[in-house]
Amino acid sequence: MAGTTTTVGRSFPRMEGRAKVTGRAEYVYNLRLPNMLHAKACRSTISHGRIRSIDTSAAEATPGVHHVVTGADICKVLPEPFYGPAFHDQPILALEKVRHYGEPIAVVLAADPHVAELAAQRIVVDYEELPAVFDEVEAMTSDVIVHEELKPAGTFADLKHLAGKRDTNLALDYHLRHGDADKAFAEADRVFEHTFSTQQTMHTPFEPMIAIADVRNSAATVYTSTQSPSFVRYELARLLGWPESSVRVKTSHLGGGFGAKVYVKTEALALALSMIAHRPVRLALTMEEQFYTITKHPSTFRIASAVDKNGKVTARKCEVWWNGGAYADIGPRVTQKSGFTAAGPYNIDNVSIDSYALYTNRPPAGALRGFGIPQLVWAYESHTDIIAREMGIDPVDFRKRNILRNGRMQAVGTVVKDGEFEAILDELAKRMDWDKPFDRGSGTVRRGRGVAIGFKASISPTTSSAIVAVNADGSCIVYCSTVDMGQGSDTAMAQIASEVLDIPMEKIRVVNPDTDVTPYDMSTLGSRSTFHMGHAVRLAAADAREKLLALAKEIGLPEGHNTPVPELFVRKFGMSAGAIIGSANYIPDFTPPNYSTGQSPNATPFWMSGATGVEVEVDTETGQMRILRMINVCDIGKAINPVVVETQISGAAVMQLGFTVSEEMVIENGQLTNPSLADYRIPGIFDMPSVMESGFVAADQQNGPFGAKGVGESGTFGVSPAIANAIEDAVGVRITKMPIKAEAIYRALCVKQGRELSDD
Amino acid sequence: MKPFGLAEPASLKDAIAMIGDADSGVRPIAGGSALMLMMKPGILQPETLVSLRGIEPRYSSIETAGDGGLFIGAMTTLRRMELSADVARHAPVVTQALRRLSNVRVRNIATLGGHLAHGDPHLDLPPVLIALRAKVHIAGRDGERQIDVEDLFRSYLETSLDSGELITGVTVPAQGNRKSAYIKHTTRSADDWPALGLAVSFSLDGDVLRDVRAAIGAATDIPQRLKSVETALEGKRAADALQGAGDAAAAEAQVHSDARGSAAYKRELIRVFTGRVIRKAMESAAGGTI
């Protein structure tokens, strides 16, 4: 499919770039509707408790307040007010219990947002506080139970067996058995075991979540900053018991998403509030409120390897505990879909994986740029590096001895095809001059370098639909529900339509998702859009091209004619009129995994991979670490737009750098202490590596659109372990907990020197 | 954020007349960078803010005395100070500190007066100005007064300003051949508020240190002098006194564990950075360009 192309493969400037830098791009956060009310929530100040009473009298007495709404009021308009993509476990407003700090309990509606905010502060909630559980491993055996009963959604066949399970925090367990790991461990020359953990972080999209709902009679319109317009429509229609055609979900460009805005977030509450108020209602979260809404899973990963004397890994056992917080969101899918790659991109004959999704009393966790992969790579690439060092084998060489090559079967039972794991490792080593001598510093400033490689399977099976219209003047409109949240998908889709139809880029428009207009798409997530929607747009454009050929034939033109497209329409319709509509659905082949073995011969349509190398400098007197150089190399198949690909890779790497060294949600005494950008530190310009390179290898995803595959997450994979590996290389200490702060390095250095720093 | 009224007086005198007691709900605003962080979550809910942006231009100016002393008006933005050739010539340590103070967007609006009046220990200039023996000019209904910068800070977020008083400017005395340096350490991100700031200033008599001033910020409840460090260094050669000065600083500073690090870690940082800031000052040019 990758033949010669003219538009695909060129770095066209982003279609929305000028509008964004001149401040004219549309965002839902800026939208105002006539007669609109503003909603402000009163949120839980404890992490777990029974609600004894909610006193709304002072709020109701505040001049300018239209309504004060509690969970009981929501039940009057939506009798089953529970939502969630995997489990119907999340109430629109808390009912009887609160399960995490910051959970919404009541909402004030007012025409003036300041009045709503003031009145929300006047709501008094009386709690019977309950013990809480915050740690994912403790949650496995804790007496504290977050949900009395599991309530899986009907959408996933493989979750049905969980319905009605009681008194457990285990939302989903996933198991994979490949070969005989126990036997291989018994026969191994060397055995290694380590445990690694990651912290809770947040996506920090700079346009916070926002929904404006306008419900009139039997039709609902919801304007929302969502990555999943089709799913929001489905879920709201389900809550209402209405056909999907009665729910319209519209979005614009997003000021970032990163997985925070998938599935339902603010939309169900905004919908219910509009039904109660009979007016449009705007529910706009603050940056602070985003910390209470969706986060990245903290995790604990115990990993063990059996290795022979030649440095070949013969078996790996992986146990992963995912801290999903109080509501499952898409966490169970993270557990399973990411879980099966937990042994790393290596050719290992015997693999055993146990992956557990746990409920705890933290704010909910879901998808965040990598869908669990960065947590896994952190562990398996730290572990792999320790093994190489302890066996005296060069870390790159050790990885190459074990790397998973095309044609070999991955642990899930699927043969790898078009996965350039070895090629990106080789390219990384080359760019890092790995074979050349390295200046290791002296005195109190020591230098080291490290590499890491991770991989991911595309989430399957998912569907994308597209419509491509050719107007009578020869211009073209692409209708698809892929959301451009900054990743440049509009430009990529336009390039694909341009390529197929031979219509120049400046004559192509991509419509913002609007479920009344743009057809179904599973969601913009998991680096799936280029592949899935890319195919749908390609096929829809090809359909339009066939119809144009048929039209030419119908009006008597010979094959190979060069009559311009506008002329075809004039000849057919007597004037510049009519339209050619091409459409397509795309779903890749997929075989679901067996529940007991986790095996599937066709688990993914494509494999993504990313490798990171860093050179660091560590101050041995303070533990302070500086990244002198960072190189990221990914396999992205063939690039639709090389410049956009490079910025996707560097953006992903910088985001993961923040998660690696500074970002951390801190819960003390059941309260989140740092829900603001002042105290939750994301990287700034001075935190960037002094030198940063992002690149990709020559590759071809043969079943992809024009040889392409997804790239949005691959730049995150290797960053965290590469840094930890480089730190060990520099100063000989191993950090196993994220984030890697200067104090943690300093304390490890103290231990190495035989002196323990006090805990005060 | 709760809505508020905004007054924009054209003179310092009018501004002082408008500002009432601390609990009157009428508060001054200069750049507002710190104030907004307190107002957004509702920690501070003033009825009226009195903007100082319209007061006499003298309070936004930087003046140089014949001997090299500086007067910097309270409404001078940190960015103007950072770019000032006069500040760079006569107090290069101030320019250096400003370059890594928060980020340029904050420096573009934050003012020197607000920076001091906020009383937050996690700021960069207080220890620097204490080490330079700078004075704060204060005006109120009862007239004007001057105090040493070190006497401005009472406790966490509390200053010795009376209600109704405003900072009008800072004078930095002529530094002559004195050597100065400032080092800070951030632990969460490069532009975070520091976990530790250390400033030192002294004269060199041959290779002997004289008239030493040392000050600490961020790690302690208030920015303050480190008198034990001054004593440890006074009349000594730097090379002989670094270790003792570091130990003295770590022993003297009252530090607490917080989100930026444990107390034990901060004491180690103080020990290490005391030596480093003295060495940095030794290596610095006295006055002149930076």
Interface residues (C-beta under 8 A of the other chain):
Chain A: H114 E117 L118 Q121 E288 E621 T622 Q624 G658 S662 V666 T673 N674 S676 A678 D679 R681 I682 P683 G684 I685 F686 D687 K741 A742 E743 Y746 R747 L757 S758 D759 D760
Chain B: M1 K2 P3 L37 P41 G42 R100 N103 H185 T187 R188 S189 A190 D191 D192 S257 A259 G261 S262 A263 A264 Y265 E268 L269 V272 F273
